Amino acid sequence: FAFLKKLNATKSLIVLDKKSKQNIYRSTKNIPNLKITDTNHFSSYDLLKYKKLLLTVSSIKEIEKKYSWYKK
């Protein structure tokens, strides 16, 4: 909670990969105005509803893999 407060991210959406979701969800489930989701279950509505978006490095890689249409 102190980390989120320092970032002024108490009203935010946190997108995680499946591994880290279990650990982080337990520590943040009692914080109001915070939504924890994984890379398969966030929507455009979620992106618009919350003021801040927090992503882990592994979730960014997972999203890139899933939505990349251009292959080198």
Secondary structure as the mmCIF struct_conf table of DSSP 4:
data_model
#
loop_
_struct_conf.conf_type_id
_struct_conf.id
_struct_conf.beg_label_comp_id
_struct_conf.beg_label_asym_id
_struct_conf.beg_label_seq_id
_struct_conf.end_label_comp_id
_struct_conf.end_label_asym_id
_struct_conf.end_label_seq_id
HELX_RH_AL_P HELX_RH_AL_P1 ALA A 2 LYS A 6
TURN_TY1_P TURN_TY1_P1 LEU A 7 ASN A 8
BEND BEND1 THR A 10 LYS A 11
STRN STRN1 SER A 12 LEU A 16
HELX_RH_AL_P HELX_RH_AL_P2 LYS A 18 THR A 28
TURN_TY1_P TURN_TY1_P2 LYS A 29 ASN A 30
BEND BEND2 ILE A 31 ILE A 31
TURN_TY1_P TURN_TY1_P3 PRO A 32 ASN A 33
STRN STRN2 LEU A 34 ASP A 38
TURN_TY1_P TURN_TY1_P4 THR A 39 ASN A 40
BEND BEND3 HIS A 41 HIS A 41
HELX_RH_AL_P HELX_RH_AL_P3 SER A 44 LYS A 49
BEND BEND4 TYR A 50 LYS A 51
STRN STRN3 LYS A 52 LEU A 55
HELX_RH_AL_P HELX_RH_AL_P4 VAL A 57 TYR A 67
#
